[in-house]
């Protein structure tokens, strides 16, 4: 009860800093601008689901890398053999085998050819400073006396993909910067992926085109005197290739690149006054200008092709030498497409093709609706919790509410200070923290009541209540923190946002419970000096209950086993309503511009598109629908085309596309694996912690109880048809944390009573422990349930399945901590001291066990 000046100073300093960092996030922009310069200006970063924007997960296209690298090897091999060594050869490419085959005209030259081709070898992945050598990128071998194969090694392909991702980051950043967007997030994920998040950019189609287009500009001479059709019929001349043209025809070009787009220093949209069409003007650097001048001077009267991403944009005849280092690209451009091409050329070419394997876009309107729903749910949930605490604990309830308010402010302050992103599931995490933070205060108050009932003085009861409750609070919150850490490292996007707010909330809860609440209660007691301490007002569960829980354990366990079997059976027969996170495909939220949405009309229109399985269902309000399209054959480009077809069809029926989400099959399978691993890692971490803190029976009992909750929650998803997506994994792991929180509180009391009541049997000890913690268990469940029901009712459709499952988890978690976790200890062989004595008598040993054995 005696706070040292240093302790008080630290506590107030943390609160003041929390308020100062949280303040800018609570004020409108005009008020933030008026703040003094010395105050923090950082605000909580809103996720894309709250402010709108686009999220793209891009993956380097391995096929394009292999194809391009084989083409380079083919050109280089021909140059080395034919031009440098005069060795006649015919080269064929086998993309499936990732190799090229060289057929020698003269078998006697094979040794010379092998020696010459060694110059193509490239070592990748070496570590210069450690002295560790790299891996050969290619393997060169003689197939027989006349054939040589050059094959790309798997290690070489992987290293090349990794290096190309690093190069792509800067190119993508340059392109997005050219669009004038603010604060884009571009991050590398793994060895071959790139995550791009652009808040506030609503035109996801344009963003995809800008980011994913390779924009590799090359200049080639057109092969004279022969058309592409003639070459195809007679056989391609050596060193040539056929490429499609933008006008629908085909062109026969030399493979050798006469000039590359890397020499460009500027590109701008322009307008050709003579022909009246949009064009793109470009300018070369000094070296490129010289090369361009030499090419045009030596090939007057010949056609010169400008190729963009292996498509001929234009192939004009060189009328005269162009020595100024500038020119223009003309084609079937609109003003917008000419501007976008100029952006691409200025940003530079991507070193490899990038496929969109995951896409999420949210309109600004939908984001605003999510903010409104989240804030409404948060306010209603907070009011419900605050009012309930006042009803339950009176003045002490107000103390707890003040601590919870400070808790929320600290969470916002830490989020602002870290620049963390707040998502809609993150708001759910804050609301859940409000409900769970009350639990710490409930534990403390119930302990104080017990100490008063045991005859302690008021001051002694308060001090002892705080001290004895803190061990339980610490154990309960660490188990939840383990789940939050696993969520953060194995989750992505909104799941990580939820994990961050939950983890911060746990830490701030420990701070406010131990310091803030104790300080408030201590100062109040010092000022008021009350004659009596009346802590409890509303009792949902009366004091002194003697419910014989263990007498009914066999029936309850049998009921739980039956419920688990039914849940698993229903899941096995009917499965889960998997969201696109797990099955892949596209999901789009559409809204009628006027009136009520007609699902039949939309379903009929989309069924004519030939996109396979298309589902249309209501989504929240009467004017909104959710459209799901299965994964399309043809990869990422086909999936994007399907989304655009749906967009066109619904807009023709006067609907607006408010949000889209696309997940490729690779990402969905990885997510399923990651979710399973995350659940396993979380349970393992909790098992180890509880084993360390208690005994092995407690750890195993907690895992069995938790598995019961997970099974029943999966049964809920299967039976109710709730969508099971990435957020559902977060919900299950949170249920794990909450259930363990409850379980640890009861376990802590069982451990205490085993040492206190040495002549009681374990069944009687467990009954007393459950009954003594029952008021706290029900109060905590009620406050958390109130907070979650506010989210279920007012939080919006986007997180409804997420919040319903968590509300269900509170119920089953409370049930299992009482009826599963505690009774299972008996069947796991845990004994009390009295049980050990009784066993000793049965064995003919009248000696009582030692204290160490009893422990």
Helices and strands as residue ranges (DSSP letters): H 5-26, H 29-33, E 45-46, H 48-51, E 53-60, H 62-78, I 79-84, E 89-94, E 99-104, G 107-109, H 110-117, G 118-120, E 123-124, E 135-136, E 138-142, E 147-152, H 154-178, E 185-189, E 193-199, H 204-212, E 217-221, H 228-234, E 240-245, E 250-254, E 259-260, G 261-263, E 264-272, E 277-284, H 286-298, E 303-308, E 311-317, E 326-330, H 335-347, E 354-362, H 364-393, H 395-418, E 421-422, H 424-453, H 458-490, H 494-511, I 512-516, H 517-528, G 549-552, H 553-574, E 577-578, H 580-583, E 585-592, H 599-607, E 614-618, E 624-629, H 635-652, E 655-663, H 665-693, H 696-720, E 723-724, H 726-756, H 762-794, G 797-799, H 800-819, H 824-827, H 833-842, H 851-854
